[in-house]
């Protein structure tokens, strides 16, 4: 693949790619959501924190995409 510029191959070795580790490692840290309290709209911490992890994944993927394209 090329970058659109002749003679320059595409490289995937950007330091921005390390940001993609965050949405993988963050949900594995069980001490973050090993509690019933606090509650948000009646939902325990575990459920709304899982939704927050989805947001972290979307934001970090978007940042990496925009910075490396």
PDB file of N, H, CA, C and O in Angstrom:
ATOM      1  N   UNK A   1       0.838  -1.183   0.000  1.00  0.00           N
ATOM      2  CA  UNK A   1       0.000   0.000   0.000  1.00  0.00           C
ATOM      3  C   UNK A   1       0.878   1.239   0.000  1.00  0.00           C
ATOM      4  O   UNK A   1       2.014   1.222   0.474  1.00  0.00           O
ATOM      5  N   UNK A   2       0.338   2.285  -0.528  1.00  0.00           N
ATOM      6  H   UNK A   2      -0.585   2.299  -0.913  1.00  0.00           H
ATOM      7  CA  UNK A   2       1.068   3.537  -0.534  1.00  0.00           C
ATOM      8  C   UNK A   2       0.250   4.618   0.146  1.00  0.00           C
ATOM      9  O   UNK A   2      -0.940   4.451   0.414  1.00  0.00           O
ATOM     10  N   UNK A   3       0.904   5.713   0.416  1.00  0.00           N
ATOM     11  H   UNK A   3       1.871   5.849   0.199  1.00  0.00           H
ATOM     12  CA  UNK A   3       0.239   6.837   1.080  1.00  0.00           C
ATOM     13  C   UNK A   3      -0.420   7.767   0.087  1.00  0.00           C
ATOM     14  O   UNK A   3      -1.018   8.767   0.484  1.00  0.00           O
ATOM     15  N   UNK A   4      -0.326   7.465  -1.175  1.00  0.00           N
ATOM     16  H   UNK A   4       0.160   6.652  -1.497  1.00  0.00           H
ATOM     17  CA  UNK A   4      -0.834   8.365  -2.190  1.00  0.00           C
ATOM     18  C   UNK A   4       0.294   9.145  -2.842  1.00  0.00           C
ATOM     19  O   UNK A   4       0.119   9.739  -3.906  1.00  0.00           O
ATOM     20  N   UNK A   5       1.446   9.140  -2.199  1.00  0.00           N
ATOM     21  H   UNK A   5       1.589   8.658  -1.335  1.00  0.00           H
ATOM     22  CA  UNK A   5       2.616   9.797  -2.749  1.00  0.00           C
ATOM     23  C   UNK A   5       3.487   8.720  -3.393  1.00  0.00           C
ATOM     24  O   UNK A   5       3.790   7.711  -2.755  1.00  0.00           O
ATOM     25  N   UNK A   6       3.890   8.918  -4.634  1.00  0.00           N
ATOM     26  H   UNK A   6       3.644   9.737  -5.153  1.00  0.00           H
ATOM     27  CA  UNK A   6       4.710   7.895  -5.291  1.00  0.00           C
ATOM     28  C   UNK A   6       6.051   7.706  -4.587  1.00  0.00           C
ATOM     29  O   UNK A   6       6.710   8.673  -4.204  1.00  0.00           O
ATOM     30  N   UNK A   7       6.434   6.465  -4.429  1.00  0.00           N
ATOM     31  H   UNK A   7       5.899   5.680  -4.740  1.00  0.00           H
ATOM     32  CA  UNK A   7       7.735   6.157  -3.849  1.00  0.00           C
ATOM     33  C   UNK A   7       7.774   6.112  -2.337  1.00  0.00           C
ATOM     34  O   UNK A   7       8.816   5.789  -1.768  1.00  0.00           O
ATOM     35  N   UNK A   8       6.670   6.427  -1.657  1.00  0.00           N
ATOM     36  H   UNK A   8       5.823   6.689  -2.119  1.00  0.00           H
ATOM     37  CA  UNK A   8       6.652   6.402  -0.186  1.00  0.00           C
ATOM     38  C   UNK A   8       5.703   5.308   0.276  1.00  0.00           C
ATOM     39  O   UNK A   8       4.488   5.441   0.133  1.00  0.00           O
ATOM     40  N   UNK A   9       6.240   4.238   0.823  1.00  0.00           N
ATOM     41  H   UNK A   9       7.227   4.130   0.939  1.00  0.00           H
ATOM     42  CA  UNK A   9       5.355   3.171   1.320  1.00  0.00           C
ATOM     43  C   UNK A   9       4.634   3.585   2.600  1.00  0.00           C
ATOM     44  O   UNK A   9       5.123   4.414   3.369  1.00  0.00           O
ATOM     45  N   UNK A  10       3.493   3.006   2.803  1.00  0.00           N
ATOM     46  H   UNK A  10       3.096   2.333   2.178  1.00  0.00           H
ATOM     47  CA  UNK A  10       2.721   3.281   4.011  1.00  0.00           C
ATOM     48  C   UNK A  10       3.362   2.559   5.188  1.00  0.00           C
ATOM     49  O   UNK A  10       3.815   1.422   5.053  1.00  0.00           O
ATOM     50  N   UNK A  11       3.400   3.206   6.321  1.00  0.00           N
ATOM     51  H   UNK A  11       3.032   4.129   6.432  1.00  0.00           H
ATOM     52  CA  UNK A  11       3.949   2.581   7.514  1.00  0.00           C
ATOM     53  C   UNK A  11       2.911   2.620   8.635  1.00  0.00           C
ATOM     54  O   UNK A  11       2.178   3.600   8.773  1.00  0.00           O
ATOM     55  N   UNK A  12       2.851   1.568   9.422  1.00  0.00           N
ATOM     56  H   UNK A  12       3.446   0.772   9.309  1.00  0.00           H
ATOM     57  CA  UNK A  12       1.928   1.492  10.547  1.00  0.00           C
ATOM     58  C   UNK A  12       2.666   1.685  11.869  1.00  0.00           C
ATOM     59  O   UNK A  12       2.134   1.359  12.930  1.00  0.00           O
ATOM     60  N   UNK A  13       3.866   2.203  11.813  1.00  0.00           N
ATOM     61  H   UNK A  13       4.299   2.468  10.952  1.00  0.00           H
ATOM     62  CA  UNK A  13       4.673   2.351  13.025  1.00  0.00           C
ATOM     63  C   UNK A  13       4.584   3.754  13.584  1.00  0.00           C
ATOM     64  O   UNK A  13       5.581   4.473  13.650  1.00  0.00           O
ATOM     65  N   UNK A  14       3.400   4.134  13.980  1.00  0.00           N
ATOM     66  H   UNK A  14       2.590   3.550  13.926  1.00  0.00           H
ATOM     67  CA  UNK A  14       3.194   5.452  14.567  1.00  0.00           C
ATOM     68  C   UNK A  14       3.052   5.303  16.072  1.00  0.00           C
ATOM     69  O   UNK A  14       2.434   4.347  16.542  1.00  0.00           O
ATOM     70  N   UNK A  15       3.610   6.230  16.833  1.00  0.00           N
ATOM     71  H   UNK A  15       4.111   7.006  16.451  1.00  0.00           H
ATOM     72  CA  UNK A  15       3.432   6.166  18.292  1.00  0.00           C
ATOM     73  C   UNK A  15       1.971   6.334  18.707  1.00  0.00           C
ATOM     74  O   UNK A  15       1.595   5.937  19.810  1.00  0.00           O
ATOM     75  N   UNK A  16       1.154   6.910  17.849  1.00  0.00           N
ATOM     76  H   UNK A  16       1.459   7.233  16.953  1.00  0.00           H
ATOM     77  CA  UNK A  16      -0.270   7.074  18.165  1.00  0.00           C
ATOM     78  C   UNK A  16      -0.965   5.725  18.307  1.00  0.00           C
ATOM     79  O   UNK A  16      -1.989   5.633  18.985  1.00  0.00           O
ATOM     80  N   UNK A  17      -0.434   4.683  17.686  1.00  0.00           N
ATOM     81  H   UNK A  17       0.397   4.758  17.136  1.00  0.00           H
ATOM     82  CA  UNK A  17      -1.048   3.346  17.779  1.00  0.00           C
ATOM     83  C   UNK A  17      -1.047   2.810  19.207  1.00  0.00           C
ATOM     84  O   UNK A  17      -1.867   1.956  19.541  1.00  0.00           O
ATOM     85  N   UNK A  18      -0.146   3.294  20.049  1.00  0.00           N
ATOM     86  H   UNK A  18       0.520   3.988  19.777  1.00  0.00           H
ATOM     87  CA  UNK A  18      -0.111   2.851  21.446  1.00  0.00           C
ATOM     88  C   UNK A  18      -1.362   3.266  22.205  1.00  0.00           C
ATOM     89  O   UNK A  18      -1.696   2.667  23.227  1.00  0.00           O
ATOM     90  N   UNK A  19      -2.048   4.279  21.717  1.00  0.00           N
ATOM     91  H   UNK A  19      -1.777   4.765  20.886  1.00  0.00           H
ATOM     92  CA  UNK A  19      -3.289   4.705  22.356  1.00  0.00           C
ATOM     93  C   UNK A  19      -4.370   3.632  22.256  1.00  0.00           C
ATOM     94  O   UNK A  19      -5.308   3.626  23.053  1.00  0.00           O
ATOM     95  N   UNK A  20      -4.251   2.729  21.288  1.00  0.00           N
ATOM     96  H   UNK A  20      -3.489   2.734  20.640  1.00  0.00           H
ATOM     97  CA  UNK A  20      -5.233   1.647  21.130  1.00  0.00           C
ATOM     98  C   UNK A  20      -5.125   0.590  22.218  1.00  0.00           C
ATOM     99  O   UNK A  20      -6.009  -0.257  22.352  1.00  0.00           O
ATOM    100  N   UNK A  21      -4.059   0.633  22.988  1.00  0.00           N
ATOM    101  H   UNK A  21      -3.341   1.321  22.879  1.00  0.00           H
ATOM    102  CA  UNK A  21      -3.914  -0.307  24.105  1.00  0.00           C
ATOM    103  C   UNK A  21      -4.881   0.062  25.239  1.00  0.00           C
ATOM    104  O   UNK A  21      -5.334  -0.811  25.980  1.00  0.00           O
ATOM    105  N   UNK A  22      -5.190   1.336  25.368  1.00  0.00           N
ATOM    106  H   UNK A  22      -4.822   2.045  24.767  1.00  0.00           H
ATOM    107  CA  UNK A  22      -6.046   1.815  26.452  1.00  0.00           C
ATOM    108  C   UNK A  22      -7.410   1.120  26.504  1.00  0.00           C
ATOM    109  O   UNK A  22      -7.782   0.638  27.574  1.00  0.00           O
ATOM    110  N   UNK A  23      -8.180   1.040  25.405  1.00  0.00           N
ATOM    111  H   UNK A  23      -7.878   1.432  24.536  1.00  0.00           H
ATOM    112  CA  UNK A  23      -9.482   0.382  25.507  1.00  0.00           C
ATOM    113  C   UNK A  23      -9.390  -1.142  25.677  1.00  0.00           C
ATOM    114  O   UNK A  23     -10.391  -1.791  25.979  1.00  0.00           O
ATOM    115  N   UNK A  24      -8.213  -1.703  25.487  1.00  0.00           N
ATOM    116  H   UNK A  24      -7.400  -1.176  25.242  1.00  0.00           H
ATOM    117  CA  UNK A  24      -8.045  -3.148  25.708  1.00  0.00           C
ATOM    118  C   UNK A  24      -7.721  -3.415  27.177  1.00  0.00           C
ATOM    119  O   UNK A  24      -8.277  -4.330  27.784  1.00  0.00           O
ATOM    120  N   UNK A  25      -6.825  -2.616  27.740  1.00  0.00           N
ATOM    121  H   UNK A  25      -6.373  -1.873  27.247  1.00  0.00           H
ATOM    122  CA  UNK A  25      -6.349  -2.846  29.105  1.00  0.00           C
ATOM    123  C   UNK A  25      -7.330  -2.322  30.154  1.00  0.00           C
ATOM    124  O   UNK A  25      -7.496  -2.943  31.204  1.00  0.00           O
ATOM    125  N   UNK A  26      -7.966  -1.212  29.890  1.00  0.00           N
ATOM    126  H   UNK A  26      -7.831  -0.708  29.037  1.00  0.00           H
ATOM    127  CA  UNK A  26      -8.838  -0.580  30.879  1.00  0.00           C
ATOM    128  C   UNK A  26      -9.941  -1.508  31.401  1.00  0.00           C
ATOM    129  O   UNK A  26     -10.134  -1.568  32.616  1.00  0.00           O
ATOM    130  N   UNK A  27     -10.673  -2.233  30.548  1.00  0.00           N
ATOM    131  H   UNK A  27     -10.516  -2.184  29.562  1.00  0.00           H
ATOM    132  CA  UNK A  27     -11.697  -3.142  31.091  1.00  0.00           C
ATOM    133  C   UNK A  27     -11.120  -4.343  31.847  1.00  0.00           C
ATOM    134  O   UNK A  27     -11.848  -5.010  32.583  1.00  0.00           O
ATOM    135  N   UNK A  28      -9.847  -4.623  31.680  1.00  0.00           N
ATOM    136  H   UNK A  28      -9.256  -4.082  31.082  1.00  0.00           H
ATOM    137  CA  UNK A  28      -9.231  -5.745  32.390  1.00  0.00           C
ATOM    138  C   UNK A  28      -8.864  -5.392  33.826  1.00  0.00           C
ATOM    139  O   UNK A  28      -8.536  -6.279  34.615  1.00  0.00           O
ATOM    140  N   UNK A  29      -8.914  -4.118  34.171  1.00  0.00           N
ATOM    141  H   UNK A  29      -9.180  -3.398  33.531  1.00  0.00           H
ATOM    142  CA  UNK A  29      -8.596  -3.673  35.525  1.00  0.00           C
ATOM    143  C   UNK A  29      -9.855  -3.790  36.386  1.00  0.00           C
ATOM    144  O   UNK A  29     -10.601  -2.825  36.551  1.00  0.00           O
ATOM    145  N   UNK A  30     -10.076  -4.974  36.926  1.00  0.00           N
ATOM    146  H   UNK A  30      -9.471  -5.759  36.792  1.00  0.00           H
ATOM    147  CA  UNK A  30     -11.329  -5.264  37.623  1.00  0.00           C
ATOM    148  C   UNK A  30     -11.534  -4.456  38.894  1.00  0.00           C
ATOM    149  O   UNK A  30     -12.671  -4.278  39.330  1.00  0.00           O
ATOM    150  N   UNK A  31     -10.465  -3.968  39.494  1.00  0.00           N
ATOM    151  H   UNK A  31      -9.541  -4.113  39.140  1.00  0.00           H
ATOM    152  CA  UNK A  31     -10.636  -3.176  40.719  1.00  0.00           C
ATOM    153  C   UNK A  31     -11.385  -1.871  40.440  1.00  0.00           C
ATOM    154  O   UNK A  31     -11.890  -1.243  41.371  1.00  0.00           O
ATOM    155  N   UNK A  32     -11.462  -1.460  39.185  1.00  0.00           N
ATOM    156  H   UNK A  32     -11.052  -1.971  38.429  1.00  0.00           H
ATOM    157  CA  UNK A  32     -12.187  -0.230  38.855  1.00  0.00           C
ATOM    158  C   UNK A  32     -13.694  -0.377  39.049  1.00  0.00           C
ATOM    159  O   UNK A  32     -14.366   0.571  39.454  1.00  0.00           O
ATOM    160  N   UNK A  33     -14.220  -1.566  38.760  1.00  0.00           N
ATOM    161  H   UNK A  33     -13.674  -2.336  38.431  1.00  0.00           H
ATOM    162  CA  UNK A  33     -15.675  -1.731  38.824  1.00  0.00           C
ATOM    163  C   UNK A  33     -16.112  -2.845  39.760  1.00  0.00           C
ATOM    164  O   UNK A  33     -17.192  -3.410  39.587  1.00  0.00           O
ATOM    165  N   UNK A  34     -15.297  -3.163  40.740  1.00  0.00           N
ATOM    166  H   UNK A  34     -14.420  -2.704  40.881  1.00  0.00           H
ATOM    167  CA  UNK A  34     -15.619  -4.211  41.704  1.00  0.00           C
ATOM    168  C   UNK A  34     -16.380  -3.616  42.888  1.00  0.00           C
ATOM    169  O   UNK A  34     -15.956  -3.731  44.038  1.00  0.00           O
ATOM    170  N   UNK A  35     -17.514  -2.977  42.583  1.00  0.00           N
ATOM    171  H   UNK A  35     -17.859  -2.884  41.649  1.00  0.00           H
ATOM    172  CA  UNK A  35     -18.331  -2.364  43.631  1.00  0.00           C
ATOM    173  C   UNK A  35     -19.764  -2.219  43.135  1.00  0.00           C
ATOM    174  O   UNK A  35     -20.016  -2.180  41.931  1.00  0.00           O
ATOM    175  N   UNK A  36     -20.677  -2.143  44.058  1.00  0.00           N
ATOM    176  H   UNK A  36     -20.472  -2.175  45.036  1.00  0.00           H
ATOM    177  CA  UNK A  36     -22.083  -1.949  43.706  1.00  0.00           C
ATOM    178  C   UNK A  36     -22.433  -0.466  43.679  1.00  0.00           C
ATOM    179  O   UNK A  36     -23.313  -0.041  42.930  1.00  0.00           O
ATOM    180  N   UNK A  37     -21.752   0.302  44.484  1.00  0.00           N
ATOM    181  H   UNK A  37     -21.037  -0.043  45.093  1.00  0.00           H
ATOM    182  CA  UNK A  37     -21.993   1.743  44.556  1.00  0.00           C
ATOM    183  C   UNK A  37     -20.846   2.460  43.863  1.00  0.00           C
ATOM    184  O   UNK A  37     -19.757   1.887  43.828  1.00  0.00           O
ATOM    185  N   UNK A  38     -20.981   3.602  43.335  1.00  0.00           N
ATOM    186  H   UNK A  38     -21.866   4.067  43.364  1.00  0.00           H
ATOM    187  CA  UNK A  38     -22.175   4.435  43.264  1.00  0.00           C
ATOM    188  C   UNK A  38     -23.124   3.945  42.167  1.00  0.00           C
ATOM    189  O   UNK A  38     -22.746   3.158  41.299  1.00  0.00           O
ATOM    190  N   UNK A  39     -24.318   4.414  42.230  1.00  0.00           N
ATOM    191  H   UNK A  39     -24.625   5.053  42.936  1.00  0.00           H
ATOM    192  CA  UNK A  39     -25.320   4.081  41.223  1.00  0.00           C
ATOM    193  C   UNK A  39     -25.650   5.330  40.406  1.00  0.00           C
ATOM    194  O   UNK A  39     -25.646   6.450  40.915  1.00  0.00           O
ATOM    195  N   UNK A  40     -25.929   5.104  39.152  1.00  0.00           N
ATOM    196  H   UNK A  40     -25.933   4.193  38.739  1.00  0.00           H
ATOM    197  CA  UNK A  40     -26.306   6.187  38.255  1.00  0.00           C
ATOM    198  C   UNK A  40     -27.622   5.802  37.599  1.00  0.00           C
ATOM    199  O   UNK A  40     -27.674   4.837  36.836  1.00  0.00           O
ATOM    200  N   UNK A  41     -28.677   6.537  37.883  1.00  0.00           N
ATOM    201  H   UNK A  41     -28.635   7.321  38.503  1.00  0.00           H
ATOM    202  CA  UNK A  41     -30.029   6.241  37.390  1.00  0.00           C
ATOM    203  C   UNK A  41     -30.477   4.841  37.789  1.00  0.00           C
ATOM    204  O   UNK A  41     -31.217   4.189  37.052  1.00  0.00           O
ATOM    205  N   UNK A  42     -30.035   4.384  38.940  1.00  0.00           N
ATOM    206  H   UNK A  42     -29.434   4.913  39.538  1.00  0.00           H
ATOM    207  CA  UNK A  42     -30.417   3.074  39.444  1.00  0.00           C
ATOM    208  C   UNK A  42     -29.535   1.928  38.968  1.00  0.00           C
ATOM    209  O   UNK A  42     -29.693   0.799  39.432  1.00  0.00           O
ATOM    210  N   UNK A  43     -28.613   2.196  38.053  1.00  0.00           N
ATOM    211  H   UNK A  43     -28.486   3.113  37.676  1.00  0.00           H
ATOM    212  CA  UNK A  43     -27.731   1.150  37.553  1.00  0.00           C
ATOM    213  C   UNK A  43     -26.450   1.125  38.365  1.00  0.00           C
ATOM    214  O   UNK A  43     -25.886   2.179  38.657  1.00  0.00           O
ATOM    215  N   UNK A  44     -25.976  -0.070  38.739  1.00  0.00           N
ATOM    216  H   UNK A  44     -26.434  -0.926  38.502  1.00  0.00           H
ATOM    217  CA  UNK A  44     -24.720  -0.156  39.493  1.00  0.00           C
ATOM    218  C   UNK A  44     -23.520   0.301  38.658  1.00  0.00           C
ATOM    219  O   UNK A  44     -23.592   0.413  37.434  1.00  0.00           O
ATOM    220  N   UNK A  45     -22.441   0.555  39.347  1.00  0.00           N
ATOM    221  H   UNK A  45     -22.382   0.464  40.341  1.00  0.00           H
ATOM    222  CA  UNK A  45     -21.206   1.034  38.742  1.00  0.00           C
ATOM    223  C   UNK A  45     -20.771   0.175  37.558  1.00  0.00           C
ATOM    224  O   UNK A  45     -20.336   0.709  36.537  1.00  0.00           O
ATOM    225  N   UNK A  46     -20.881  -1.146  37.680  1.00  0.00           N
ATOM    226  H   UNK A  46     -21.234  -1.579  38.510  1.00  0.00           H
ATOM    227  CA  UNK A  46     -20.403  -2.047  36.633  1.00  0.00           C
ATOM    228  C   UNK A  46     -21.031  -1.724  35.284  1.00  0.00           C
ATOM    229  O   UNK A  46     -20.327  -1.668  34.275  1.00  0.00           O
ATOM    230  N   UNK A  47     -22.335  -1.511  35.250  1.00  0.00           N
ATOM    231  H   UNK A  47     -22.906  -1.555  36.069  1.00  0.00           H
ATOM    232  CA  UNK A  47     -23.033  -1.334  33.977  1.00  0.00           C
ATOM    233  C   UNK A  47     -22.685  -0.006  33.309  1.00  0.00           C
ATOM    234  O   UNK A  47     -22.394   0.026  32.113  1.00  0.00           O
ATOM    235  N   UNK A  48     -22.712   1.078  34.060  1.00  0.00           N
ATOM    236  H   UNK A  48     -22.948   1.052  35.032  1.00  0.00           H
ATOM    237  CA  UNK A  48     -22.415   2.335  33.386  1.00  0.00           C
ATOM    238  C   UNK A  48     -20.938   2.505  33.099  1.00  0.00           C
ATOM    239  O   UNK A  48     -20.565   3.273  32.212  1.00  0.00           O
ATOM    240  N   UNK A  49     -20.088   1.796  33.838  1.00  0.00           N
ATOM    241  H   UNK A  49     -20.392   1.172  34.559  1.00  0.00           H
ATOM    242  CA  UNK A  49     -18.667   1.839  33.530  1.00  0.00           C
ATOM    243  C   UNK A  49     -18.368   1.067  32.244  1.00  0.00           C
ATOM    244  O   UNK A  49     -17.474   1.441  31.485  1.00  0.00           O
ATOM    245  N   UNK A  50     -19.118  -0.012  32.003  1.00  0.00           N
ATOM    246  H   UNK A  50     -19.844  -0.317  32.619  1.00  0.00           H
ATOM    247  CA  UNK A  50     -18.958  -0.731  30.736  1.00  0.00           C
ATOM    248  C   UNK A  50     -19.336   0.165  29.557  1.00  0.00           C
ATOM    249  O   UNK A  50     -18.678   0.129  28.517  1.00  0.00           O
ATOM    250  N   UNK A  51     -20.373   0.953  29.709  1.00  0.00           N
ATOM    251  H   UNK A  51     -20.908   0.982  30.553  1.00  0.00           H
ATOM    252  CA  UNK A  51     -20.750   1.899  28.659  1.00  0.00           C
ATOM    253  C   UNK A  51     -19.680   2.976  28.491  1.00  0.00           C
ATOM    254  O   UNK A  51     -19.426   3.425  27.373  1.00  0.00           O
ATOM    255  N   UNK A  52     -19.065   3.386  29.569  1.00  0.00           N
ATOM    256  H   UNK A  52     -19.272   3.022  30.477  1.00  0.00           H
ATOM    257  CA  UNK A  52     -17.984   4.373  29.492  1.00  0.00           C
ATOM    258  C   UNK A  52     -16.775   3.782  28.757  1.00  0.00           C
ATOM    259  O   UNK A  52     -16.092   4.493  28.020  1.00  0.00           O
ATOM    260  N   UNK A  53     -16.509   2.485  28.954  1.00  0.00           N
ATOM    261  H   UNK A  53     -17.064   1.908  29.552  1.00  0.00           H
ATOM    262  CA  UNK A  53     -15.406   1.832  28.249  1.00  0.00           C
ATOM    263  C   UNK A  53     -15.644   1.847  26.740  1.00  0.00           C
ATOM    264  O   UNK A  53     -14.696   1.979  25.966  1.00  0.00           O
ATOM    265  N   UNK A  54     -16.891   1.714  26.321  1.00  0.00           N
ATOM    266  H   UNK A  54     -17.661   1.606  26.949  1.00  0.00           H
ATOM    267  CA  UNK A  54     -17.212   1.793  24.890  1.00  0.00           C
ATOM    268  C   UNK A  54     -16.861   3.181  24.373  1.00  0.00           C
ATOM    269  O   UNK A  54     -16.281   3.323  23.297  1.00  0.00           O
ATOM    270  N   UNK A  55     -17.216   4.202  25.143  1.00  0.00           N
ATOM    271  H   UNK A  55     -17.688   4.087  26.017  1.00  0.00           H
ATOM    272  CA  UNK A  55     -16.876   5.566  24.750  1.00  0.00           C
ATOM    273  C   UNK A  55     -15.372   5.787  24.655  1.00  0.00           C
ATOM    274  O   UNK A  55     -14.898   6.455  23.735  1.00  0.00           O
ATOM    275  N   UNK A  56     -14.626   5.234  25.594  1.00  0.00           N
ATOM    276  H   UNK A  56     -15.011   4.692  26.341  1.00  0.00           H
ATOM    277  CA  UNK A  56     -13.155   5.346  25.566  1.00  0.00           C
ATOM    278  C   UNK A  56     -12.609   4.684  24.303  1.00  0.00           C
ATOM    279  O   UNK A  56     -11.694   5.211  23.670  1.00  0.00           O
ATOM    280  N   UNK A  57     -13.164   3.539  23.941  1.00  0.00           N
ATOM    281  H   UNK A  57     -13.907   3.112  24.456  1.00  0.00           H
ATOM    282  CA  UNK A  57     -12.724   2.848  22.732  1.00  0.00           C
ATOM    283  C   UNK A  57     -13.004   3.640  21.468  1.00  0.00           C
ATOM    284  O   UNK A  57     -12.164   3.718  20.572  1.00  0.00           O
ATOM    285  N   UNK A  58     -14.187   4.225  21.403  1.00  0.00           N
ATOM    286  H   UNK A  58     -14.870   4.162  22.131  1.00  0.00           H
ATOM    287  CA  UNK A  58     -14.548   5.025  20.228  1.00  0.00           C
ATOM    288  C   UNK A  58     -13.665   6.263  20.117  1.00  0.00           C
ATOM    289  O   UNK A  58     -13.169   6.585  19.037  1.00  0.00           O
ATOM    290  N   UNK A  59     -13.474   6.949  21.232  1.00  0.00           N
ATOM    291  H   UNK A  59     -13.877   6.687  22.109  1.00  0.00           H
ATOM    292  CA  UNK A  59     -12.664   8.174  21.216  1.00  0.00           C
ATOM    293  C   UNK A  59     -11.208   7.874  20.873  1.00  0.00           C
ATOM    294  O   UNK A  59     -10.608   8.578  20.061  1.00  0.00           O
ATOM    295  N   UNK A  60     -10.640   6.845  21.477  1.00  0.00           N
ATOM    296  H   UNK A  60     -11.128   6.273  22.136  1.00  0.00           H
ATOM    297  CA  UNK A  60      -9.234   6.539  21.202  1.00  0.00           C
ATOM    298  C   UNK A  60      -9.042   6.053  19.762  1.00  0.00           C
ATOM    299  O   UNK A  60      -8.045   6.397  19.128  1.00  0.00           O
ATOM    300  N   UNK A  61      -9.973   5.267  19.242  1.00  0.00           N
ATOM    301  H   UNK A  61     -10.783   4.987  19.757  1.00  0.00           H
ATOM    302  CA  UNK A  61      -9.880   4.821  17.851  1.00  0.00           C
ATOM    303  C   UNK A  61      -9.991   6.004  16.893  1.00  0.00           C
ATOM    304  O   UNK A  61      -9.269   6.066  15.898  1.00  0.00           O
ATOM    305  N   UNK A  62     -10.879   6.932  17.185  1.00  0.00           N
ATOM    306  H   UNK A  62     -11.465   6.882  17.993  1.00  0.00           H
ATOM    307  CA  UNK A  62     -11.038   8.114  16.336  1.00  0.00           C
ATOM    308  C   UNK A  62      -9.776   8.966  16.345  1.00  0.00           C
ATOM    309  O   UNK A  62      -9.336   9.440  15.297  1.00  0.00           O
ATOM    310  N   UNK A  63      -9.194   9.162  17.524  1.00  0.00           N
ATOM    311  H   UNK A  63      -9.552   8.777  18.375  1.00  0.00           H
ATOM    312  CA  UNK A  63      -7.967   9.962  17.615  1.00  0.00           C
ATOM    313  C   UNK A  63      -6.837   9.309  16.824  1.00  0.00           C
ATOM    314  O   UNK A  63      -6.136   9.984  16.071  1.00  0.00           O
ATOM    315  N   UNK A  64      -6.660   8.006  16.990  1.00  0.00           N
ATOM    316  H   UNK A  64      -7.229   7.457  17.602  1.00  0.00           H
ATOM    317  CA  UNK A  64      -5.583   7.315  16.274  1.00  0.00           C
ATOM    318  C   UNK A  64      -5.820   7.371  14.770  1.00  0.00           C
ATOM    319  O   UNK A  64      -4.877   7.580  14.006  1.00  0.00           O
ATOM    320  N   UNK A  65      -7.042   7.192  14.341  1.00  0.00           N
ATOM    321  H   UNK A  65      -7.808   7.023  14.961  1.00  0.00           H
ATOM    322  CA  UNK A  65      -7.349   7.249  12.912  1.00  0.00           C
ATOM    323  C   UNK A  65      -7.013   8.618  12.335  1.00  0.00           C
ATOM    324  O   UNK A  65      -6.359   8.718  11.297  1.00  0.00           O
ATOM    325  N   UNK A  66      -7.459   9.661  13.004  1.00  0.00           N
ATOM    326  H   UNK A  66      -7.990   9.579  13.847  1.00  0.00           H
ATOM    327  CA  UNK A  66      -7.238  11.014  12.485  1.00  0.00           C
ATOM    328  C   UNK A  66      -5.757  11.414  12.524  1.00  0.00           C
ATOM    329  O   UNK A  66      -5.285  12.129  11.640  1.00  0.00           O
ATOM    330  N   UNK A  67      -5.044  10.968  13.520  1.00  0.00           N
ATOM    331  H   UNK A  67      -5.427  10.388  14.239  1.00  0.00           H
ATOM    332  CA  UNK A  67      -3.639  11.364  13.642  1.00  0.00           C
ATOM    333  C   UNK A  67      -2.725  10.562  12.710  1.00  0.00           C
ATOM    334  O   UNK A  67      -1.623  11.012  12.398  1.00  0.00           O
ATOM    335  N   UNK A  68      -3.163   9.392  12.265  1.00  0.00           N
ATOM    336  H   UNK A  68      -4.058   9.027  12.518  1.00  0.00           H
ATOM    337  CA  UNK A  68      -2.286   8.553  11.427  1.00  0.00           C
ATOM    338  C   UNK A  68      -2.722   8.487   9.976  1.00  0.00           C
ATOM    339  O   UNK A  68      -2.074   7.813   9.176  1.00  0.00           O
ATOM    340  N   UNK A  69      -3.789   9.159   9.617  1.00  0.00           N
ATOM    341  H   UNK A  69      -4.315   9.706  10.267  1.00  0.00           H
ATOM    342  CA  UNK A  69      -4.221   9.040   8.202  1.00  0.00           C
ATOM    343  C   UNK A  69      -3.455   9.957   7.294  1.00  0.00           C
ATOM    344  O   UNK A  69      -3.697   9.976   6.087  1.00  0.00           O
TER     345      UNK A  69
END
